[in-house]
Amino acid sequence: MSPEVTGVLGIILLLVLIFLRVSVGLSLFLIGFLGVSWITDGTVGLAQLSMAAFGTSNDYGLSVIPLFILMGMFLSYSGLGNDLFSSVNTWFGKWRGGLAIATIGASSIFSSISGSSNATTATLARVSIPEMDKYNYKTTFSTAAVAAGGTLGALIPPSVLLIIYGALTNVPIGPLLIGGFIPGIMLAILFILLIHLQVRLKPSIAPVKAESVSLGEKFASLKSIWPFLLIFLISIGGIYMGVFTPSEAGGIGAFLAFIVTIIMKRLNIKGMVESLDESLRLSVMIFLIFIGANLFGSFLALSRIPAHLTNAVVSMDVSPYVILTLILFVYLFLGMFLEGIAIMTLTLPIVFPIITSLGFDGLWFGIIVVLMINIGVLTPPLGLSVYIISGVVKDVPIEQIFKGVLPAIGVMIIFLIILIIFPGIVTFLPSLTG
């Protein structure tokens, strides 16, 4: 059996295992080891296995992942997300649809610390949906606002998905995180404009305005935001200014989150233990995926599939944007069935060499990939963010929630086209860091 045929069979088996809900890391680990051993021999497979495990666990740059996760967990388990929503709601709640706008605003700020779409969605779903129910918001509208806001966690730094993309492609993590800032803020603004348009066209979806609040009360509410701004400015601002590396920023951010929540008496022993436990579990899962991806990447390299595909695509007499469009359709399809990390570990070893050989910027493509994954978490049948919200709002049929997020998906597709036409939106800030 030729290496190419072995590679194709390996990819098919990997997809089968993932669709059967076998752990992504274990699936990559198993297929990678068996594939390398089949093309070479078992001794080489064992050697690749040990090198993948040691190389991944010994990579200092990857220490940024558990540190940023821990930072987000400290703030999440401290309950500061509730205060954050209340503060943003104080400013926007009196507008028609203001609670939904406040949800987007709070998601943007919470995302800048948690780095996780799932954490942002789960936190805001528990906080904002009951509040919108109190003011008779249509449930499909309120759940859509939470789902849309939750996607911002994958773009606004520190994004765990962008860090994973950098680790898988060797694109520098610092510029990647900075590159997601402007697109994340722009997408949040587009979501707010969408909400404003929806309530103008159909006022019944947000029938009641919240009570007016004085200017003094508005400024007083900002005391709930300062921990997020402080940690964001020091950690991400430090990366932008070149004061410290992403790994150092993660350590400083986690330490600041711990100190701030202790000083504010918001983090008790139980919350601290749960934060550490959740961070450990999530970090181990991600590192297992990295080890498996490393091993699977060695298998693909031996199969020569990425090299053959790259040569074939480069020799095609079509516009690079046609090929980019086809690749994005593949991501859209995979996003309907697979989780984001699985999509990246499965596709990037093949797709990234093609993208760079066509002349596209690897950093810019990272934002594009994450945006496609964001669309995937809102689309059926998987729609992870929708299922998270469904777990909170148990009395609403999940198909109604999927229906409610369709306008947000449309906005994200429009924004994707904008980023393709104007790649400088992504690359501008990283270019300033030199």
Beta strands, then each sheet from edge to edge (+ up, - down):
end
